């Protein structure tokens, strides 16, 4: 039994481009949706037009489609009156290679008018049917419109989806040429021909999923910061905040910098790792990085036991001091002094990267300070 779902509609679009049924299986006239199945040289209509012909709205049409699948009511028939049955509809939808309901191109005669009566399109590439062909002088011809076989190879049938253009061999997926990345539809193209991905453009992440192109909007990059030291701050420099799981596993780097507006004296920086082993960086601060969220953690939190940096005061030098967070997509707390192995990969989700520095002013008993920035990291499956 065929279930009505978004996946089912995608399967119909895939069938359209399978080469077996070149006419759009699920077509949109601009107002009305209908479900048809046309052979490469004609074939037979397996389902009636939902709206505009039988005159019902979309919701009743969907109910009708469910009924045709065998969910209550009687089994549907094709235009010849043959009882398709619920299993027949399921086979037609899920197995376009079946030859029980419509002839394949190889079965249609080169001459003569044997076989099912072909249908006529209003023009090459149109998704509008204008009637059946008629037999004259032992050949099929269309009183109105054209036969499908009379159209040139590579004809693009029906209306394009947002990312499609008509190429040399038919529909191709080029959302960069159509501007479709700007509104990022979930279903970009019913084929992957011409598409180069996965790719993220204008906050739209698209990938080839089998034989069609799907997309999703990626969250906006979010960064925040705070500082107890006037004129001292940490900033993230990445304009990318979304990576696939495979990209993370291959290794990513997220750049950041410590900005010091003017020399700042009397700072006693302190480490934040468990063994007090971290050392001062170019800025004079001891910077600590930690990625957390969804019960996952990555940090160099434990490298063993050390003596600590002491109580010496440092002067933070004016300037911009770069650094970066390097990560290979896994859980880890650091090697400790026992060679702790890295853990499992992070699953897809959103995580918070914190880069911070702490210490005291003037002496170890002086006022404490924190300079910190946070950055949201998004991991996706594709």
CORMOPE-V508027 format. One record per residue. N is the residue number from 1. RES is the residue in one letter. SS is DSSP state (hx for helix, st for strand, lp for the rest). PHI is phi in radians with two decimals (999 if undefined). NEAR is the number of other ideal C-beta (glycine too) atoms within 8 Angstrom. Layout:
n=(N	N)
res=(RES	RES)
ss=(SS	SS)
phi=(PHI	PHI)
near=(NEAR	NEAR)
This chain:
n=(1	2	3	4	5	6	7	8	9	10	11	12	13	14	15	16	17	18	19	20	21	22	23	24	25	26	27	28	29	30	31	32	33	34	35	36	37	38	39	40	41	42	43	44	45	46	47	48	49	50	51	52	53	54	55	56	57	58	59	60	61	62	63	64	65	66	67	68	69	70	71	72	73	74	75	76	77	78	79	80	81	82	83	84	85	86	87	88	89	90	91	92	93	94	95	96	97	98	99	100	101	102	103	104	105	106	107	108	109	110	111	112	113	114	115	116	117	118	119	120	121	122	123	124	125	126	127	128	129	130	131	132	133	134	135	136	137	138	139	140	141	142	143	144	145	146	147	148	149	150	151	152	153	154	155	156	157	158	159	160	161	162	163	164	165	166	167	168	169	170	171	172	173	174	175	176	177	178	179	180	181	182	183	184	185	186	187	188	189	190	191	192	193	194	195	196	197	198	199	200	201	202	203	204	205	206	207	208	209	210	211	212	213	214	215	216	217	218	219	220	221	222	223	224	225	226	227	228	229	230	231	232	233	234	235	236	237	238	239	240	241	242	243	244	245	246	247	248	249	250	251	252	253	254	255	256	257	258	259	260	261	262	263	264	265	266	267	268	269	270	271	272	273	274	275	276	277	278	279	280	281	282	283	284	285	286	287	288	289	290	291	292	293	294	295	296	297	298	299	300	301	302	303	304	305	306	307	308	309	310	311	312	313	314	315	316	317	318	319	320	321	322	323	324	325	326	327	328	329	330	331	332	333	334	335	336	337	338	339	340	341	342	343	344	345	346	347	348	349	350	351	352	353	354	355	356	357	358	359	360	361	362	363	364	365	366	367	368	369	370	371	372	373	374	375	376	377	378	379	380	381	382)
res=(X	X	X	X	X	X	X	X	X	X	X	X	X	X	X	X	X	X	X	X	X	X	X	X	X	X	X	X	X	X	X	X	X	X	X	X	X	X	X	X	X	X	X	X	X	X	X	X	X	X	X	X	X	X	X	X	X	X	X	X	X	X	X	X	X	X	X	X	X	X	X	X	X	X	X	X	X	X	X	X	X	X	X	X	X	X	X	X	X	X	X	X	X	X	X	X	X	X	X	X	X	X	X	X	X	X	X	X	X	X	X	X	X	X	X	X	X	X	X	X	X	X	X	X	X	X	X	X	X	X	X	X	X	X	X	X	X	X	X	X	X	X	X	X	X	X	X	X	X	X	X	X	X	X	X	X	X	X	X	X	X	X	X	X	X	X	X	X	X	X	X	X	X	X	X	X	X	X	X	X	X	X	X	X	X	X	X	X	X	X	X	X	X	X	X	X	X	X	X	X	X	X	X	X	X	X	X	X	X	X	X	X	X	X	X	X	X	X	X	X	X	X	X	X	X	X	X	X	X	X	X	X	X	X	X	X	X	X	X	X	X	X	X	X	X	X	X	X	X	X	X	X	X	X	X	X	X	X	X	X	X	X	X	X	X	X	X	X	X	X	X	X	X	X	X	X	X	X	X	X	X	X	X	X	X	X	X	X	X	X	X	X	X	X	X	X	X	X	X	X	X	X	X	X	X	X	X	X	X	X	X	X	X	X	X	X	X	X	X	X	X	X	X	X	X	X	X	X	X	X	X	X	X	X	X	X	X	X	X	X	X	X	X	X	X	X	X	X	X	X	X	X	X	X	X	X	X	X	X	X	X	X	X	X	X	X	X	X	X	X	X	X	X	X	X	X	X	X	X	X	X	X)
ss=(lp	lp	lp	lp	lp	hx	hx	hx	hx	hx	hx	hx	hx	hx	hx	hx	lp	lp	lp	lp	lp	lp	lp	lp	lp	st	st	st	lp	lp	lp	lp	st	st	st	lp	lp	lp	st	lp	lp	st	lp	lp	lp	lp	lp	lp	lp	lp	lp	lp	lp	lp	lp	lp	lp	hx	hx	hx	hx	hx	hx	hx	hx	hx	hx	hx	lp	lp	lp	lp	lp	lp	lp	lp	st	lp	lp	lp	lp	lp	st	lp	hx	hx	hx	hx	hx	hx	hx	hx	hx	hx	lp	lp	lp	lp	lp	lp	lp	lp	lp	lp	hx	hx	hx	lp	lp	lp	lp	lp	lp	lp	lp	lp	lp	lp	st	st	st	lp	lp	lp	lp	lp	lp	lp	st	st	st	st	lp	st	st	st	lp	lp	st	st	st	lp	lp	lp	lp	st	st	hx	hx	hx	lp	lp	lp	lp	lp	lp	lp	lp	lp	lp	lp	lp	lp	st	st	st	st	lp	lp	st	st	st	st	lp	hx	hx	hx	hx	lp	hx	hx	hx	lp	lp	lp	lp	st	st	st	lp	lp	lp	lp	lp	lp	lp	lp	lp	st	st	st	lp	lp	st	st	st	st	st	st	lp	lp	st	st	st	st	st	st	lp	lp	lp	lp	lp	st	st	st	st	st	lp	lp	lp	lp	st	st	st	st	st	lp	lp	lp	lp	lp	st	st	st	hx	hx	hx	hx	hx	hx	lp	st	st	st	st	st	st	st	st	st	lp	lp	lp	st	st	st	st	st	st	st	lp	lp	lp	lp	lp	lp	lp	lp	lp	lp	lp	lp	lp	lp	lp	lp	lp	st	st	st	st	st	st	lp	lp	st	st	st	st	lp	lp	lp	lp	lp	lp	lp	lp	lp	lp	lp	lp	lp	lp	st	st	st	lp	lp	st	st	st	st	st	st	st	st	st	lp	lp	st	lp	st	lp	lp	lp	lp	lp	lp	lp	lp	lp	lp	lp	lp	st	lp	lp	lp	st	st	st	st	st	st	st	st	st	st	st	st	st	lp	lp	lp	lp	lp	lp	st	st	st	st	st	st	st	st	st	st	st	st	st	lp	lp)
phi=(999	-1.44	-1.67	-1.37	-2.72	-1.06	-1.11	-1.10	-1.13	-1.09	-1.06	-1.16	-1.10	-1.05	-1.13	-0.98	-1.76	-1.31	1.60	-1.55	-2.19	-1.22	-1.32	-0.95	-1.27	-1.98	-1.97	-2.21	-1.42	1.85	-2.22	-2.04	-1.85	-2.56	-2.06	-2.35	-2.44	-2.08	-1.23	-1.09	-2.00	2.36	1.51	-2.37	-1.34	-1.69	-2.38	-1.32	-1.14	-1.20	-2.18	1.52	-1.99	-1.53	1.33	-2.00	-1.34	-1.15	-1.08	-1.09	-1.12	-1.13	-1.08	-1.11	-1.09	-1.09	-1.09	-1.16	-1.42	1.88	-1.46	1.35	1.39	-1.72	-1.23	-1.35	-2.22	-1.48	-1.20	-1.48	1.63	-1.26	-1.30	-1.38	1.32	-1.12	-1.20	-1.09	-1.10	-1.04	-1.18	-1.09	-1.28	-1.62	-2.37	-1.19	-1.42	-1.10	-2.02	-1.45	-1.88	-2.67	-1.19	-1.43	-0.97	-1.20	-1.50	-1.34	-1.25	-1.24	-2.23	1.54	-2.07	-1.31	1.51	-1.17	-1.24	-1.20	-1.83	-1.98	-1.59	-1.12	-2.87	-1.09	1.67	-1.31	-1.74	-1.79	-1.61	-2.03	2.35	-1.52	-1.27	-2.16	-1.65	-2.52	0.94	1.13	-2.45	-1.39	-2.61	-1.85	-1.04	-2.27	1.34	-2.38	-1.34	-1.08	-1.21	-1.42	-1.52	-1.18	-1.01	1.46	-1.04	-1.63	-1.54	1.43	-1.49	-1.31	-1.38	-0.95	-1.74	-1.62	-2.28	-1.54	-1.75	-1.15	-1.93	2.16	-1.15	-2.31	-1.79	-2.39	-1.08	-1.18	-1.56	-1.61	1.37	-1.26	-1.05	-1.13	-1.84	0.89	-1.20	-1.07	-1.89	-1.49	-2.57	-1.54	-2.64	-1.76	-1.00	1.54	-1.49	-2.03	-2.84	-1.19	-2.61	-2.11	-2.34	0.92	1.31	-2.03	-1.80	-2.23	-2.67	-1.54	-1.91	1.43	-2.28	-2.50	-1.88	-1.93	-2.46	-2.62	-1.32	-1.62	-1.09	-1.21	-1.19	-2.18	-2.41	-2.57	-2.74	-2.66	-2.72	-1.64	-1.87	-1.00	1.45	-2.05	-2.68	-2.06	-2.30	-1.57	-1.93	-1.44	-1.70	-2.06	-2.32	-2.14	-2.37	-1.37	-1.08	-1.16	-1.12	-1.12	-1.10	-1.34	1.87	-2.24	-2.29	-2.05	-1.31	-2.55	-2.62	-1.72	-1.84	-2.11	-1.20	-2.55	-0.90	-2.21	-1.66	1.32	-1.70	-1.94	-1.34	-2.20	-1.34	-2.08	-1.38	-1.10	-1.74	0.98	-1.76	-1.11	-2.04	-1.13	-1.71	-1.02	-1.35	1.76	-1.51	-1.75	-1.56	-2.15	-2.03	-2.66	-1.97	-2.45	2.44	0.95	1.12	-2.05	-2.59	-2.38	-2.90	-1.65	-1.48	-2.50	-2.06	2.08	-2.00	-2.26	-1.48	1.59	-1.44	1.49	-1.92	-1.20	-1.43	-2.23	-1.89	-1.30	-1.48	-1.04	2.47	-1.96	-2.03	-1.40	-2.72	-2.74	-1.68	-1.82	-2.67	-2.00	1.47	-2.08	-1.37	-3.00	-2.01	1.83	-1.36	0.97	-1.90	-2.13	1.19	-1.07	-1.33	-1.30	-1.74	-1.28	-1.14	-1.15	-1.38	-1.05	2.75	-1.92	-2.37	-1.97	-1.68	-2.00	-2.06	-2.53	-2.51	-2.31	2.87	-2.25	-1.94	1.51	-2.74	-1.15	-1.62	-1.35	-1.08	-1.46	-2.48	-2.49	-2.07	-2.60	-2.44	-2.16	-2.55	-1.52	-1.91	-1.91	-1.95	-2.19	-1.22	-1.99)
near=(8	10	6	8	6	5	6	11	9	11	10	12	14	13	12	15	12	8	4	9	14	11	14	11	12	10	12	9	10	5	5	10	11	13	11	13	15	13	16	11	11	16	14	14	12	12	10	7	9	15	14	9	8	7	5	8	6	8	6	8	12	9	8	10	12	10	10	10	13	10	7	4	6	3	9	9	9	11	7	7	6	6	7	12	8	10	8	12	14	11	10	13	11	7	7	8	5	8	8	5	11	12	12	10	9	4	7	14	7	4	5	7	8	4	7	10	8	14	14	15	17	10	7	9	10	10	11	7	11	9	9	7	12	8	7	6	3	7	9	11	8	12	6	7	11	11	13	15	9	6	10	5	4	8	10	10	11	12	8	10	11	11	14	15	10	9	10	3	7	10	14	13	14	11	17	6	6	11	6	11	12	7	6	13	10	7	11	15	15	13	14	10	10	9	15	4	8	9	8	10	9	6	8	13	13	17	11	10	7	5	8	15	17	10	15	9	8	12	10	6	10	8	10	6	10	8	12	8	10	5	8	13	10	16	10	12	7	9	3	7	12	10	11	10	14	6	8	15	10	8	9	11	8	12	10	15	11	17	11	15	7	6	8	11	7	9	15	15	13	10	12	8	13	5	10	12	10	10	7	9	11	7	12	11	14	15	12	13	10	10	15	9	8	8	2	12	9	11	11	8	8	12	12	9	6	8	3	6	10	4	6	6	9	9	10	13	9	6	7	7	12	9	12	8	11	7	11	10	12	11	11	10	9	11	9	10	7	5	5	9	4	6	6	5	9	14	8	6	10	10	14	11	14	11	15	12	13	12	12	12	10	8	7	6	4	10	7	9	12	10	15	12	15	11	15	13	12	12	15	12	5	7)
